[in-house]
Amino acid sequence: MPKEKSVVARLSVHGEHFEILVDPDLAWEFKNGKDVNFKDLLVSEIVYKDARKGEKASDESLVKNFGTADIKAVASAIIKKGELQLTTEQRRQMVENKRKQIVAFIARNCVDPQTGTPHPPLRIENAMDNVRINIDPFKPVEEQAQEVIKALRTTLPLKISQVSMMVQVGKENAGKVKNYLTKTGNVVKSDWLSDGSWKGEVVVPAGMQQMIIDRLNELTRGNIEVNIIKKI
């Protein structure tokens, strides 16, 4: 494709900066798991330190940071792990898709406390328009939904279904687990045990329960105990 229509994909590794010029649509498809033709994807088979200035990265630097100087392998890593500059239309589509996911999350997990019934998605969408909420296309749905729910409560009565979980984790993972749960839910009990391990009770949205458990297992490689106490 013409260079002037390309976008930059960039990644920093161990303090070194790497950039490639790519077709925006094919790069976005590849980043999201689709197979593409790399000859069409790459505008040029060059890895830059600074594409705007035309400063190329050395083969030695590529091997040091990527284990290879092969352009396809390096470009794959940059696109998959790095930041992809988006076109205006791509960003608009991402924001719209994320907005729909947030609306679906709220419709699935929240009810009108006066009637005990869910709000229709259209009512939620209209309320979001009224409070002028900005949607981040890269931020997880569950995390943004919490912010949206707080904002919507000024105009729309909402009660979110919640669960209370008891979590216990060894000292090697205690700090990061407690920090994650403090950001994700409401830690109502927190106890540091004599061996350095941590035990706590946290209240989280019911719709985020499995996602949180999966993340806790990722953080600790399964070395954690999680029990659901009750639904609220």
C-alpha positions, 0 to 999 in steps of 0.5 A: 500500500502507499506509504502515506496511507500506512500507520505505525505499529510500535513496541518498546523492549528493554528500553529500546524502541521499535517501529514498523509501517503497516496497512492499518486494516490488515494489522488490526485483523492480524492483531485480533487473530486473523491470518493475513498476507505479510507482503500486503501487511508490511509497507516495507520490510524494515524495522525502525528505531524511529520511522518518522526520522527513518532511523533503522534498528540494527540486526544486532538489536533485533536479535538481542530483543526478539531472538531473531532478525527475521522481519516476519517474526519481529513484525508479528511480535510488534503488532501482537504485543505493541501499540497499533496506531488506529485510523479514525474509522477503526477507533470509532468502530472499536468504541461503538463495539465496546459501548454495546458490550458495556450496555449488555453487561449492565442489562445482564447484571443490574436491575431497577431496585424499585421493580427488581427487573432489568432495564431494557438496553435502549433505556441504558443507552439513552441514559449513557447519552445523557451523562456523556460517558467517554468509552475507552476502546482498550479498557476491559468491559467489566472495569469500565462498566463499574465506572458507567454504573456509578455515572448512570446512578445519577439519572437511572436507578440501578442495583447490581447483583453481587457476590461475596468471595473469601480469598486466601493466598500465600505470602509470595502472591499476597501483595499483588492479589490484595492490590488487584482485589482492592481495585476490582471489588470492595474488600470488606475484610482483610487479614494478614496471617502470621506466616505472611499469607493473606485472607480477605473477603471481597464483594464483586459484581456477579457478572465479573465473578468468573473473570476475577477468579480466572485472573486470580489463578493467572496471578498466582498460577493456581496457588490460591483458594477462592470460595463463594460465600453468598450472593447479595 
